[in-house]
Amino acid sequence: MENVFDKLRTLQEILSQKIKLEQEIVEIPKVLVTQEEMLSRLKKTFIEKNLEFEKSRETEIELKNLLLDAESMREKAEKNMDLVSTQRECEALEKEIRDAAEKEQQYRKELQKEERILAELAEQIKQNTALIEHQEKELAERKTGIEQEIGEKKNRLKELEDEEQSLIPGLDPEVLFKFERIIRNKMGKGIVAIKGGVCTGCHMVLPVQFTNQVHQGEEIVFCPYCSRILFYEESEEGEENFFDVEDSGSLSDLDDLDEDDYDDDDEEEEKVNVDYEE
């Protein structure tokens, strides 16, 4: 059985690395999500700014035409001043000239405002375009790097799988199945020692009768509390200094453990502190 325990301890390291690599391979592409969302927002802003720019350009053209019409009306009225013969006609033309001049001034102010808006939008579009190009380049480089990183991790994963296959001959398939599930559910720890009558995985005190069963090392034994595989490790002060067999109690349901016991990640493991100096 010692050879089996050695295999399981080695297998534990391999499986822990495998599980970690598998999680990393899944998680690595997720770092691109934020960058892709940012690029999407930049492109949306770019489209919106271009629509604003086109609308502002149409307004600018319209104001220029109105300004030209107002200038033309004023100039025409000023020329007609030489042709009038009555005071009334003169006053009417003067009013026409004033109205046209006021419209000219109004349209010129509005045109200048629209030209400023166009200049600001053009600058924003320019900056937005540069940002998009930068983000696209950075994203492409990041994707290439991630593909390379994932490829390296997959190669390492294949190496670990080969190492795993070299260890599993001679091991009970059911034990292996449970062992891997335990490692996935117990943060990489699937086989732990009993030390001083305590499971070093969940720190629960175990009955001496059960401890002796593990000590004999004749079979694979799972902790009834945390489901990890147990092996015996001698305490520095000797097992007999810690517990009395008569006070230890028993675990009558050890043979009733089923696979559901290995899935319950939400079960809280009660911590028991043992003072080895007393």
C-alpha contacts under 8 A as a table, 3 or more apart, distances in Angstrom:
res1	aa1	res2	aa2	distance
1	M	4	V	4.90
1	M	5	F	6.26
1	M	217	G	6.22
1	M	218	E	6.45
1	M	219	E	7.15
2	E	5	F	5.05
2	E	6	D	6.18
2	E	217	G	7.62
3	N	6	D	5.06
3	N	7	K	6.21
4	V	7	K	5.06
4	V	8	L	6.15
4	V	171	L	7.29
5	F	8	L	4.94
5	F	9	R	6.10
5	F	231	F	7.42
6	D	9	R	5.17
6	D	10	T	6.25
7	K	10	T	5.16
7	K	11	L	5.89
7	K	167	L	6.44
8	L	11	L	4.81
8	L	12	Q	5.87
8	L	191	I	7.22
9	R	12	Q	4.98
9	R	13	E	6.69
9	R	191	I	6.69
10	T	13	E	5.39
10	T	14	I	6.52
11	L	14	I	4.98
11	L	15	L	5.96
11	L	164	E	6.46
11	L	167	L	7.06
12	Q	15	L	5.17
12	Q	16	S	5.97
12	Q	183	I	7.32
12	Q	188	G	7.14
12	Q	189	K	7.10
12	Q	190	G	6.54
12	Q	191	I	7.45
13	E	16	S	5.15
13	E	17	Q	6.26
13	E	188	G	7.85
14	I	17	Q	5.26
14	I	18	K	6.14
14	I	160	L	6.12
14	I	163	E	7.55
14	I	164	E	6.73
15	L	18	K	4.86
15	L	19	I	6.03
15	L	160	L	7.94
15	L	164	E	7.75
15	L	180	E	7.07
15	L	183	I	7.48
15	L	188	G	7.73
16	S	19	I	5.24
16	S	20	K	6.18
16	S	183	I	6.93
16	S	184	R	7.78
16	S	188	G	5.06
17	Q	20	K	5.09
17	Q	21	L	6.09
17	Q	160	L	7.85
18	K	21	L	5.13
18	K	22	E	6.08
18	K	157	L	6.05
18	K	160	L	6.65
18	K	161	E	7.77
19	I	22	E	5.10
19	I	23	Q	6.23
19	I	184	R	7.09
20	K	23	Q	5.21
20	K	24	E	6.22
21	L	24	E	4.99
21	L	25	I	6.09
21	L	153	K	6.51
21	L	154	K	7.95
21	L	157	L	6.79
22	E	25	I	5.18
22	E	26	V	6.43
22	E	157	L	7.83
23	Q	26	V	5.19
23	Q	27	E	6.08
24	E	27	E	4.92
24	E	28	I	5.69
25	I	28	I	5.59
25	I	29	P	7.59
25	I	150	I	5.91
25	I	153	K	7.15
25	I	154	K	7.84
26	V	29	P	6.77
26	V	30	K	7.73
27	E	30	K	5.39
27	E	31	V	7.46
28	I	31	V	5.93
28	I	146	I	7.07
28	I	150	I	7.74
29	P	32	L	5.68
29	P	33	V	7.52
29	P	146	I	7.02
30	K	33	V	5.34
30	K	34	T	7.97
31	V	34	T	6.49
31	V	35	Q	7.53
32	L	35	Q	5.21
32	L	36	E	5.98
32	L	139	L	7.48
32	L	142	R	7.79
32	L	143	K	7.71
33	V	36	E	5.10
33	V	37	E	6.07
34	T	37	E	5.09
34	T	38	M	6.19
35	Q	38	M	5.06
35	Q	39	L	6.22
35	Q	135	Q	7.66
35	Q	139	L	7.02
36	E	39	L	5.04
36	E	40	S	6.12
36	E	139	L	7.54
37	E	40	S	4.98
37	E	41	R	6.23
38	M	41	R	5.11
38	M	42	L	6.21
39	L	42	L	5.05
39	L	43	K	6.23
39	L	132	I	6.42
39	L	135	Q	6.30
39	L	136	E	7.29
40	S	43	K	5.18
40	S	44	K	6.19
41	R	44	K	5.02
41	R	45	T	6.11
42	L	45	T	5.07
42	L	46	F	6.05
42	L	128	N	6.74
42	L	131	L	7.61
42	L	132	I	6.38
43	K	46	F	4.87
43	K	47	I	6.28
43	K	132	I	6.96
44	K	47	I	5.22
44	K	48	E	6.29
45	T	48	E	5.02
45	T	49	K	6.02
45	T	128	N	7.82
46	F	49	K	5.20
46	F	50	N	6.16
46	F	125	I	6.28
46	F	128	N	6.20
46	F	129	T	7.25
47	I	50	N	5.15
47	I	51	L	6.28
48	E	51	L	5.13
48	E	52	E	6.27
49	K	52	E	4.98
49	K	53	F	6.01
49	K	121	L	6.60
49	K	124	Q	7.63
49	K	125	I	6.46
50	N	53	F	4.88
50	N	54	E	6.15
50	N	121	L	7.96
50	N	125	I	7.10
51	L	54	E	5.18
51	L	55	K	6.18
52	E	55	K	5.12
52	E	56	S	6.02
52	E	121	L	7.66
53	F	56	S	5.05
53	F	57	R	6.03
53	F	118	L	6.20
53	F	121	L	6.08
53	F	122	A	7.26
54	E	57	R	4.99
54	E	58	E	6.30
55	K	58	E	5.18
55	K	59	T	6.38
56	S	59	T	5.00
56	S	60	E	6.13
56	S	114	E	6.66
56	S	117	I	7.43
56	S	118	L	6.39
57	R	60	E	4.94
57	R	61	I	6.27
57	R	118	L	7.01
58	E	61	I	5.16
58	E	62	E	6.20
59	T	62	E	5.06
59	T	63	L	6.14
59	T	114	E	7.42
60	E	63	L	5.15
60	E	64	K	6.17
60	E	111	L	6.08
60	E	114	E	6.06
60	E	115	E	7.02
61	I	64	K	5.11
61	I	65	N	6.31
62	E	65	N	5.20
62	E	66	L	6.28
63	L	66	L	4.99
63	L	67	L	5.98
63	L	107	Y	6.08
63	L	108	R	7.86
63	L	110	E	7.35
63	L	111	L	5.93
64	K	67	L	5.01
64	K	68	L	6.15
64	K	107	Y	7.71
64	K	111	L	7.01
65	N	68	L	5.08
65	N	69	D	6.22
66	L	69	D	5.04
66	L	70	A	6.17
66	L	107	Y	6.95
67	L	70	A	5.09
67	L	71	E	6.12
67	L	103	K	7.49
67	L	104	E	5.52
67	L	107	Y	5.60
67	L	108	R	6.73
68	L	71	E	5.09
68	L	72	S	6.01
69	D	72	S	5.03
69	D	73	M	6.14
70	A	73	M	5.11
70	A	74	R	6.21
70	A	100	A	5.17
70	A	101	A	7.11
70	A	103	K	6.19
70	A	104	E	5.52
71	E	74	R	5.15
71	E	75	E	6.08
71	E	100	A	6.85
71	E	101	A	7.33
71	E	104	E	6.34
72	S	75	E	5.19
72	S	76	K	6.03
73	M	76	K	5.13
73	M	77	A	6.13
73	M	97	I	7.55
73	M	100	A	6.23
74	R	77	A	5.13
74	R	78	E	6.14
74	R	96	E	7.19
74	R	97	I	4.95
74	R	98	R	7.85
74	R	100	A	5.18
74	R	101	A	6.43
75	E	78	E	5.06
75	E	79	K	6.28
75	E	97	I	7.90
76	K	79	K	5.20
76	K	80	N	6.29
77	A	80	N	5.03
77	A	81	M	6.48
77	A	93	L	5.95
77	A	94	E	7.80
77	A	96	E	6.71
77	A	97	I	5.87
78	E	81	M	5.31
78	E	82	D	7.82
78	E	93	L	7.62
78	E	97	I	6.75
79	K	82	D	6.15
79	K	83	L	7.75
80	N	83	L	5.20
80	N	84	V	6.70
80	N	93	L	7.61
81	M	84	V	5.59
81	M	90	C	6.62
81	M	93	L	6.75
84	V	89	E	5.97
84	V	90	C	6.14
85	S	89	E	7.08
85	S	90	C	7.62
86	T	89	E	5.32
86	T	90	C	6.30
87	Q	90	C	4.96
87	Q	91	E	6.18
88	R	91	E	5.19
88	R	92	A	6.25
89	E	92	A	5.10
89	E	93	L	6.24
90	C	93	L	5.20
90	C	94	E	6.14
91	E	94	E	5.04
91	E	95	K	6.21
92	A	95	K	5.20
92	A	96	E	6.24
93	L	96	E	4.88
93	L	97	I	6.07
94	E	97	I	5.01
94	E	98	R	6.17
95	K	98	R	5.04
95	K	99	D	6.11
96	E	99	D	5.19
96	E	100	A	6.14
97	I	100	A	5.18
97	I	101	A	6.06
98	R	101	A	5.03
98	R	102	E	6.10
99	D	102	E	5.14
99	D	103	K	6.23
100	A	103	K	5.09
100	A	104	E	6.10
101	A	104	E	4.91
101	A	105	Q	6.22
102	E	105	Q	5.10
102	E	106	Q	6.17
103	K	106	Q	4.98
103	K	107	Y	5.95
104	E	107	Y	5.23
104	E	108	R	5.93
105	Q	108	R	5.12
105	Q	109	K	6.22
106	Q	109	K	5.29
106	Q	110	E	6.25
107	Y	110	E	5.03
107	Y	111	L	5.88
108	R	111	L	4.95
108	R	112	Q	6.11
109	K	112	Q	5.15
109	K	113	K	6.25
110	E	113	K	5.08
110	E	114	E	6.15
111	L	114	E	5.02
111	L	115	E	6.06
112	Q	115	E	5.03
112	Q	116	R	6.33
113	K	116	R	5.20
113	K	117	I	6.37
114	E	117	I	4.98
114	E	118	L	6.12
115	E	118	L	4.97
115	E	119	A	6.17
116	R	119	A	5.06
116	R	120	E	6.19
117	I	120	E	5.13
117	I	121	L	6.09
118	L	121	L	5.09
118	L	122	A	5.98
119	A	122	A	5.06
119	A	123	E	6.24
120	E	123	E	5.17
120	E	124	Q	6.18
121	L	124	Q	4.97
121	L	125	I	6.03
122	A	125	I	5.11
122	A	126	K	6.13
123	E	126	K	4.98
123	E	127	Q	6.19
124	Q	127	Q	5.12
124	Q	128	N	5.93
125	I	128	N	4.90
125	I	129	T	5.95
126	K	129	T	5.16
126	K	130	A	6.34
127	Q	130	A	5.15
127	Q	131	L	6.22
128	N	131	L	5.06
128	N	132	I	6.14
129	T	132	I	5.11
129	T	133	E	6.22
130	A	133	E	5.18
130	A	134	H	6.15
131	L	134	H	5.03
131	L	135	Q	6.01
132	I	135	Q	5.10
132	I	136	E	5.99
133	E	136	E	5.17
133	E	137	K	6.14
134	H	137	K	5.21
134	H	138	E	6.06
135	Q	138	E	5.03
135	Q	139	L	5.84
136	E	139	L	5.07
136	E	140	A	6.07
137	K	140	A	5.18
137	K	141	E	6.25
138	E	141	E	5.13
138	E	142	R	6.01
139	L	142	R	4.93
139	L	143	K	6.04
140	A	143	K	5.12
140	A	144	T	6.26
141	E	144	T	5.12
141	E	145	G	6.18
142	R	145	G	5.02
142	R	146	I	6.01
143	K	146	I	4.99
143	K	147	E	6.04
144	T	147	E	5.16
144	T	148	Q	6.26
145	G	148	Q	5.11
145	G	149	E	6.08
146	I	149	E	4.88
146	I	150	I	5.94
147	E	150	I	5.13
147	E	151	G	6.03
148	Q	151	G	5.02
148	Q	152	E	6.28
149	E	152	E	5.16
149	E	153	K	6.26
150	I	153	K	5.04
150	I	154	K	6.05
151	G	154	K	5.10
151	G	155	N	6.25
152	E	155	N	5.12
152	E	156	R	6.30
153	K	156	R	5.01
153	K	157	L	6.00
154	K	157	L	4.80
154	K	158	K	6.16
155	N	158	K	5.10
155	N	159	E	6.42
156	R	159	E	5.02
156	R	160	L	6.31
157	L	160	L	5.09
157	L	161	E	6.17
158	K	161	E	5.01
158	K	162	D	6.25
159	E	162	D	5.12
159	E	163	E	6.31
160	L	163	E	4.95
160	L	164	E	6.04
161	E	164	E	4.88
161	E	165	Q	6.17
162	D	165	Q	5.12
162	D	166	S	6.37
163	E	166	S	5.18
163	E	167	L	6.62
164	E	167	L	5.28
164	E	168	I	6.41
165	Q	168	I	5.50
165	Q	169	P	7.40
166	S	169	P	6.85
168	I	171	L	5.39
168	I	176	L	7.92
171	L	175	V	7.40
171	L	176	L	7.02
172	D	175	V	5.19
172	D	176	L	6.23
173	P	176	L	4.96
173	P	177	F	6.10
174	E	177	F	5.05
174	E	178	K	6.27
175	V	178	K	5.20
175	V	179	F	5.83
176	L	179	F	4.86
176	L	180	E	6.14
177	F	180	E	5.49
177	F	181	R	6.45
178	K	181	R	5.12
178	K	182	I	6.09
178	K	259	E	7.33
178	K	262	Y	7.17
179	F	182	I	5.11
179	F	183	I	6.29
179	F	190	G	5.94
179	F	228	R	7.66
179	F	229	I	7.55
180	E	183	I	5.11
180	E	184	R	6.25
180	E	190	G	7.43
181	R	184	R	5.12
181	R	185	N	6.13
181	R	262	Y	6.81
181	R	263	D	7.56
182	I	185	N	5.05
182	I	186	K	5.65
182	I	188	G	7.93
182	I	189	K	7.32
182	I	190	G	5.42
182	I	227	S	7.05
182	I	228	R	6.50
182	I	262	Y	6.06
182	I	263	D	7.90
183	I	186	K	5.15
183	I	187	M	6.07
183	I	188	G	4.49
183	I	189	K	5.18
183	I	190	G	4.73
184	R	187	M	6.11
184	R	188	G	6.18
185	N	188	G	7.63
185	N	262	Y	7.67
185	N	263	D	7.13
185	N	265	D	6.23
186	K	189	K	5.59
186	K	190	G	6.93
186	K	265	D	7.85
189	K	192	V	7.15
189	K	201	G	7.54
189	K	228	R	7.49
190	G	228	R	5.04
190	G	229	I	6.08
191	I	228	R	5.48
191	I	229	I	4.50
191	I	230	L	5.76
191	I	231	F	7.44
192	V	199	C	7.19
192	V	200	T	6.12
192	V	201	G	5.85
192	V	228	R	6.75
192	V	229	I	6.34
192	V	230	L	5.29
192	V	231	F	6.41
193	A	199	C	6.31
193	A	200	T	5.81
193	A	201	G	7.61
193	A	230	L	5.47
193	A	231	F	4.86
193	A	232	Y	5.49
193	A	233	E	5.77
194	I	197	G	5.88
194	I	198	V	5.34
194	I	199	C	4.67
194	I	200	T	6.03
194	I	211	T	7.29
194	I	230	L	6.39
194	I	231	F	6.11
194	I	232	Y	5.08
194	I	233	E	5.81
195	K	198	V	5.27
195	K	199	C	6.53
195	K	200	T	6.68
195	K	232	Y	6.91
195	K	233	E	5.47
195	K	234	E	6.29
195	K	235	S	5.60
196	G	234	E	7.26
196	G	235	S	5.22
196	G	238	G	7.43
196	G	239	E	5.54
196	G	242	F	6.73
196	G	276	Y	8.00
197	G	205	V	5.96
197	G	206	L	5.61
197	G	207	P	7.13
197	G	208	V	6.71
197	G	211	T	6.24
197	G	239	E	6.90
197	G	242	F	7.55
197	G	243	F	7.62
198	V	203	H	5.71
198	V	204	M	5.55
198	V	205	V	4.49
198	V	206	L	5.74
199	C	202	C	5.84
199	C	203	H	4.98
199	C	204	M	5.54
199	C	205	V	6.60
199	C	206	L	7.03
199	C	223	C	7.37
199	C	230	L	7.65
200	T	203	H	5.09
200	T	204	M	7.75
201	G	226	C	7.17
201	G	228	R	7.26
202	C	225	Y	7.28
202	C	226	C	5.98
202	C	269	E	6.08
202	C	270	E	7.33
202	C	271	K	6.71
203	H	270	E	7.67
203	H	271	K	5.59
203	H	272	V	5.61
203	H	273	N	7.23
204	M	225	Y	7.35
204	M	270	E	6.93
204	M	271	K	6.36
204	M	272	V	5.63
205	V	272	V	7.01
206	L	210	F	6.60
206	L	211	T	6.55
206	L	248	S	7.53
207	P	210	F	5.29
207	P	211	T	6.20
207	P	245	V	7.42
207	P	248	S	4.55
207	P	249	G	5.77
207	P	250	S	5.94
207	P	251	L	7.57
208	V	211	T	4.75
208	V	212	N	5.96
208	V	243	F	7.09
208	V	244	D	7.52
208	V	245	V	5.61
208	V	248	S	5.91
209	Q	212	N	5.21
209	Q	213	Q	6.47
209	Q	245	V	6.99
209	Q	248	S	7.62
209	Q	250	S	6.92
210	F	213	Q	5.04
210	F	214	V	6.51
210	F	250	S	7.36
210	F	251	L	7.39
211	T	214	V	5.14
211	T	215	H	6.06
211	T	232	Y	7.69
212	N	215	H	4.74
212	N	216	Q	6.14
213	Q	216	Q	5.35
213	Q	217	G	7.00
213	Q	218	E	7.94
214	V	217	G	5.36
214	V	218	E	7.74
214	V	219	E	7.79
214	V	221	V	6.50
214	V	230	L	6.77
214	V	231	F	6.02
214	V	232	Y	5.89
215	H	231	F	7.10
215	H	232	Y	5.03
215	H	233	E	7.97
217	G	220	I	7.51
217	G	231	F	7.21
217	G	232	Y	7.59
220	I	229	I	6.82
220	I	230	L	7.45
221	V	229	I	5.73
221	V	230	L	5.80
221	V	231	F	7.88
222	F	227	S	5.24
222	F	228	R	5.30
222	F	229	I	4.38
222	F	230	L	5.82
223	C	226	C	5.66
223	C	227	S	4.65
223	C	228	R	5.30
223	C	229	I	6.22
223	C	230	L	6.34
224	P	227	S	5.65
224	P	254	L	6.52
224	P	257	L	7.70
225	Y	269	E	7.25
226	C	269	E	7.00
227	S	261	D	6.86
227	S	262	Y	6.10
234	E	238	G	6.80
234	E	239	E	7.20
235	S	238	G	5.17
235	S	239	E	6.12
237	E	241	N	6.80
238	G	241	N	5.93
238	G	242	F	7.83
239	E	242	F	5.88
239	E	243	F	7.21
240	E	243	F	5.98
240	E	244	D	7.23
242	F	276	Y	7.90
243	F	247	D	7.37
243	F	248	S	6.90
244	D	247	D	5.35
244	D	248	S	6.24
245	V	248	S	5.16
245	V	249	G	7.70
246	E	249	G	7.07
251	L	254	L	5.93
252	S	255	D	7.70
253	D	256	D	5.26
253	D	257	L	7.24
254	L	257	L	5.99
257	L	261	D	6.50
258	D	261	D	5.80
258	D	262	Y	7.77
259	E	262	Y	5.52
259	E	263	D	7.10
260	D	263	D	5.32
260	D	264	D	6.86
261	D	264	D	6.06
262	Y	265	D	7.84
264	D	267	E	5.77
275	D	278	E	5.92
